[in-house]
Amino acid sequence: MTAATAPMSEHIGELRNRVIKCAVAVLIGSIIGYAINEWVLELLIAPYAEAVDDASLVFFRPGEGFSVVMKVSLCTGTVLASPIILYQTWRFVSPALTRREKKWAIPVTVVFVALFLAGITVGYLALRQGLVFLLEFGGDSLDPLIGADDYLKFAMRFLLAFGLSFEFPIFLFVLAAFGVVSSKWLASGRRWAVVVILIAAALITPTGDPLTLLMLSVPLYLMYEITIVLIKLILKK
């Protein structure tokens, strides 16, 4: 029985099993995240401490400290579980893929995770400058007193924006694999690509400062050029 002819109940059962496995992976990752939450918190707070001369974050509600630790643990667990989540997603959709498409599934998954982690790394390096840019608007008359929950929400969104932005080469490669675009077409649109990347980077980055904009847009454009070469060499398109 093929994926196309399998009854809906089998698809639902398969989806449930995959979701359960993903949930277990996130749970195990979150337990690990809880064990190392102090180290992760120190890592996330370091850019803020550098931006405001070793100032510490505060919390305003009795349960806020607990909430922050749980959020950090869950986010850490999700990142740790991301390879398993992607693998389970691939296993669910693989019956509907052709043999040629299956061949690319695992390499694309590996590259997806690698690019996401690379984006988070670049975002982390840009976070301090982004904070300096925003906090300078307060001048000498205002001293920053930022809650830990608000800061971590900002930092995680900042890192997530970079991580997801770095996935766009996969989007281009998949489009080329399905014949929607070609290396020649992408090469001819370089000028438009620069404009689109700059606009997208300006919209995605929550700070808007020039250095953060460059730290996102320059890698994106370099990956655009690399993707053109890979499409030409691998897909012959």
C-alpha positions, 0 to 999 in steps of 0.5 A: 500500500502506497502513501497515496492509497493508505487510509486517512487513519494510518496517516493520522496515526503516523502523524501522532507517533511522529509528534509524540517522538518530537515532544519526547525529544523536546522534553529530554532536551528541556531537561538538559536545558534546565541542567545547564540553564545557568550557563545559558542565562549567563551566555544570553545576559553577557551582551547586556552586561557588556552594553551597560557596564556589567549591569544585572537584570532584575525581575519584578514578580515573585514567579518571574525567576521561575518563568525565565528559567522554564522559558530558557530551558524550553528554548534550549531543549527545542534547539537541542531537539531540532535535528530529531524534529526535522528527521521525524518531519522527513520520515512523515513526508518521505513516503510521498517523495520520489526517490530523487527527492528522498536523496536530498532529504538528509543533506538538506536537513543537515544544512538546515540545522547548520545554517540555523545554528550559524545564524544564531551565532552571528545574531549573538555577535550582533546582539551587543551592538544592537543593545548599545544602539537602542540603549543610547537613546536614553541618554544620560538622563535615563538609566536602563532597568530592564526585567529579565523576562523582557530582555530574554524575550527580546534576545531570543527573538533577535537570535531567532530572526537571524537563525531563520533568515539564514535558512533562505539559501535552502528555500532558493535551492528547493525552488531550483530543484523544482524548476521554479528558478535557475542559477542564470535567473538568480545571477541576472537578478543580483541587483534586485537581490541586494535591494530585497536583502537590505529591505528584509534585513531592515525589517527583520532586525529589531534594532535597525542600527547600521552595523546589525543591518550589515551583519545580517545582510552581508552573510545573506548576500554571500549565501545568495552567491554561494547558492547560485554556484551550488545550483549550477554545480549540483542541479545543473540548472 
